[in-house]
Amino acid sequence: MSIQITPAASDRMRAFLDRAPDATGVRFSVKRMGCSGFGYVVDLADVIADDDKVLDIDGIRVVVDPKSLPLVDGTLIDFQRQGLNASFVFHNPNATGECGCGESFTVS
């Protein structure tokens, strides 16, 4: 299991965690959505389930549920600012296609 985080993404996640002292880490998952099938979800983790995979990446606890794990293995998470917009950007080697707006992806 491998997930990488760029320094920009790490800084952003640390900022979220600093404002939420009760959070146990950052949850990285996917859910069915969008025109391509799956969308990424990055949120604070309040609870860690027994079957969750917990990774320590650059001092950040990243929590991944077992259903998302095979879909996000090998993903590089970045954080980018473009003008007034800022968002996490995902480079996922498992994705075989993306929708035109980049909000969702598909896996064959």
Secondary structure, DSSP 8 states (H G I E B T S, - for coil): ---EE-HHHHHHHHHHHHH-TT--EEEEEEEEETTTEEEEEEEEES---TT-EEEEETTEEEEE-TTTHHHHTT-EEEEEEETTEEEEEEE-TT--EE-TTSS-EE--
